[in-house]
Amino acid sequence: MKYKHLALICAIAAVSLPAIHTVQAAEEAATTNPVPAHNEASKEAVATAVAADEGKEIDMFRFSLRMEKMEFVKKAMKLTPEQEKKFMDVYYPYDIELKKLSDKRLAIIVDYAAKIDTITDADADKLAKRSLEFRKQRNALLEKYYGKMAKATSKTIAARFLQVESIVQATTDVKIGASIPLMPE
């Protein structure tokens, strides 16, 4: 834990330039893409650039990771241009809702980190219940967007969306879980 800040600085440095280019591309796309959710994502990109200027590197880092994930999802889905447009019309709002949900997860982790040395049974119980609720809400979000995706594209594409998201979420869960110390004895 001594080098926690050093690791964060290195990670931020590694993604700063790609994130800035992503923000610039998003700003340009916002003027040409009429999809409301895409425009909202583009506005978020601009806000992320402003946040970076204000020293909020963690927001910029998270945004960059989301953009990388979006590119991974596009490649993994292997859609035709027409299918991809329909897919992304549903995926953008999904990603925005998932980010809001992920903010709740981050809050749980922050609360745990703040109490780790003095955690009580009651604190542990509250954190565990919040974590379980996060997982329920994330599954409900996937179920909601599976239906929307199936309606906008096809059930096969929607099922592939679930597979890809499950892979990404499982990988993220393992990385986060491995980096968080277990509850003290």
Phi, psi and omega per residue, in radians:
M1 nan -0.293 3.134
K2 -1.013 -0.647 -3.018
Y3 -1.764 0.333 -3.114
K4 -0.969 -0.816 -3.093
H5 -1.213 -0.627 3.112
L6 -1.105 -0.763 3.122
A7 -1.097 -0.718 3.122
L8 -1.104 -0.771 3.136
I9 -1.067 -0.766 3.122
C10 -1.110 -0.742 3.140
A11 -1.123 -0.735 3.134
I12 -1.130 -0.753 3.124
A13 -1.070 -0.648 -3.109
A14 -1.186 -0.475 -3.093
V15 -1.942 -0.045 -3.062
S16 -1.056 -0.907 -3.099
L17 -1.131 -0.811 3.077
P18 -1.038 -0.632 -3.130
A19 -1.137 -0.700 3.138
I20 -1.118 -0.750 3.107
H21 -1.131 -0.646 3.100
T22 -1.113 -0.716 3.115
V23 -1.086 -0.783 3.133
Q24 -1.078 -0.749 3.123
A25 -1.121 -0.694 -3.141
A26 -1.135 -0.679 3.115
E27 -1.094 -0.751 3.129
E28 -1.148 -0.717 -3.116
A29 -1.169 -0.534 -3.094
A30 -1.066 -0.532 -3.110
T31 -1.433 -0.286 -3.097
T32 -1.944 -0.229 -3.070
N33 -1.857 2.053 -3.091
P34 -1.428 0.015 -3.108
V35 -1.237 2.069 -3.080
P36 -0.992 -0.746 -3.123
A37 -1.151 -0.630 3.098
H38 -1.163 -0.706 3.101
N39 -1.082 -0.666 3.095
E40 -1.131 -0.710 3.095
A41 -1.129 -0.653 3.112
S42 -1.154 -0.701 3.078
K43 -1.091 -0.656 3.099
E44 -1.120 -0.634 3.109
A45 -1.082 -0.744 3.111
V46 -1.130 -0.757 3.117
A47 -1.081 -0.610 3.116
T48 -1.163 -0.695 3.102
A49 -1.110 -0.714 3.096
V50 -1.122 -0.736 3.117
A51 -1.053 -0.666 3.128
A52 -1.115 -0.705 3.103
D53 -1.129 -0.495 -3.124
E54 -1.583 0.127 3.097
G55 1.511 0.269 -3.138
K56 -1.666 1.153 -3.051
E57 -1.066 -0.577 -3.106
I58 -1.107 -0.666 3.093
D59 -1.127 -0.729 3.124
M60 -1.136 -0.724 3.127
F61 -1.083 -0.814 3.135
R62 -1.100 -0.704 3.119
F63 -1.104 -0.765 3.140
S64 -1.065 -0.728 3.104
L65 -1.099 -0.691 3.124
R66 -1.135 -0.673 3.117
M67 -1.175 -0.700 3.087
E68 -1.109 -0.715 3.111
K69 -1.087 -0.744 -3.130
M70 -1.062 -0.731 3.098
E71 -1.129 -0.710 3.092
F72 -1.063 -0.796 -3.126
V73 -1.067 -0.786 3.127
K74 -1.016 -0.796 -3.137
K75 -1.158 -0.745 -3.103
A76 -1.168 -0.564 -3.102
M77 -1.248 -0.511 3.102
K78 0.894 1.043 -3.094
L79 -1.781 2.724 2.995
T80 -1.230 2.848 3.118
P81 -0.980 -0.688 3.127
E82 -1.161 -0.776 3.113
Q83 -1.122 -0.706 -3.114
E84 -1.096 -0.688 3.124
K85 -1.075 -0.815 3.120
K86 -1.106 -0.723 3.133
F87 -1.076 -0.851 -3.077
M88 -1.197 -0.499 3.069
D89 -1.056 -0.517 3.103
V90 -1.623 -0.615 -3.058
Y91 -1.178 -0.693 -3.133
Y92 -0.981 -0.895 3.107
P93 -1.103 -0.630 3.078
Y94 -1.022 -0.830 -3.096
D95 -1.100 -0.646 3.114
I96 -1.145 -0.770 3.107
E97 -1.161 -0.665 3.123
L98 -1.128 -0.642 3.121
K99 -1.110 -0.755 3.110
K100 -1.068 -0.702 3.108
L101 -1.179 -0.687 3.117
S102 -1.138 -0.513 3.055
D103 -1.072 -0.634 3.088
K104 -1.138 -0.717 3.112
R105 -1.096 -0.756 3.113
L106 -1.053 -0.696 3.116
A107 -1.093 -0.666 3.100
I108 -1.106 -0.778 -3.135
I109 -1.123 -0.743 3.130
V110 -1.094 -0.767 3.111
D111 -1.086 -0.725 3.114
Y112 -1.096 -0.792 -3.139
A113 -1.071 -0.638 -3.124
A114 -1.221 -0.472 -3.047
K115 -1.905 0.010 -2.961
I116 -0.963 -0.653 -3.099
D117 -1.403 -0.307 -3.071
T118 -2.268 0.424 -3.023
I119 -1.171 2.389 3.102
T120 -1.798 2.969 3.069
D121 -1.040 -0.711 3.140
A122 -1.114 -0.746 3.097
D123 -1.084 -0.793 -3.138
A124 -1.054 -0.720 3.136
D125 -1.114 -0.783 3.135
K126 -1.089 -0.774 3.139
L127 -1.120 -0.731 3.127
A128 -1.103 -0.754 -3.134
K129 -1.168 -0.672 3.074
R130 -1.112 -0.696 3.122
S131 -1.130 -0.751 3.098
L132 -1.117 -0.693 3.109
E133 -1.122 -0.709 3.072
F134 -0.989 -0.814 -3.118
R135 -1.110 -0.697 3.090
K136 -1.076 -0.796 -3.120
Q137 -1.145 -0.644 3.119
R138 -1.159 -0.731 3.088
N139 -1.133 -0.693 3.107
A140 -1.108 -0.671 3.108
L141 -1.116 -0.768 3.097
L142 -1.067 -0.759 3.133
E143 -1.086 -0.772 3.129
K144 -1.039 -0.806 -3.079
Y145 -1.410 -0.340 2.986
Y146 -1.068 -0.817 3.129
G147 -1.076 -0.780 3.137
K148 -1.141 -0.701 -3.132
M149 -1.165 -0.735 3.127
A150 -1.081 -0.672 -3.138
K151 -1.219 -0.687 -3.079
A152 -1.399 -0.511 -3.068
T153 -2.125 -1.657 3.063
S154 -2.737 2.889 3.126
K155 -1.175 -0.555 3.103
T156 -1.154 -0.798 3.113
I157 -1.139 -0.709 3.119
A158 -1.099 -0.701 3.111
A159 -1.155 -0.686 3.083
R160 -1.115 -0.689 3.060
F161 -0.979 -0.805 3.108
L162 -1.068 -0.719 3.129
Q163 -1.093 -0.834 -3.106
V164 -1.124 -0.798 3.120
E165 -1.093 -0.662 3.116
S166 -1.100 -0.703 3.101
I167 -1.112 -0.841 -3.125
V168 -1.095 -0.793 -3.113
Q169 -1.169 -0.695 3.123
A170 -1.121 -0.733 3.111
T171 -1.098 -0.774 3.112
T172 -1.101 -0.765 3.125
D173 -1.030 -0.748 -3.139
V174 -1.146 -0.779 -3.137
K175 -1.102 -0.772 -3.141
I176 -1.175 -0.825 -3.138
G177 -1.041 -0.665 -3.133
A178 -1.254 -0.388 -3.104
S179 -1.628 -0.162 -3.129
I180 -1.749 2.209 3.123
P181 -1.132 2.595 3.086
L182 -1.161 2.768 3.078
M183 -0.955 2.437 3.112
P184 -1.166 2.752 -3.115
E185 -1.269 nan nan
